[in-house]
Amino acid sequence: MKASEVRELSLDQLEDQLLKLKKEQFNLRFQKASGQLENVARVRQVRRDIARVKTIARQKAAGSAKAEG
């Protein structure tokens, strides 16, 4: 997921995306622990996507707070 794609989402959509990514991360950890994980690079991708979504959500929240105040 590219940052430009994430920036187009609303705050509610970002929260939904974050929840989805955290569930995927949880499932990947279980697969790794049980030895069933095939695409080990996906763990890193998901971790970075989570950070990207959190960063942009925080920026949007700060921007909307600035606009109100």
Summary of the structure (lengths in Angstrom):
residues: 69
radius of gyration: 14.5
end to end distance: 32.0
largest distance: 51.4
contacts: 160
relative contact order: 0.17
helix: 81%
strand: 0%
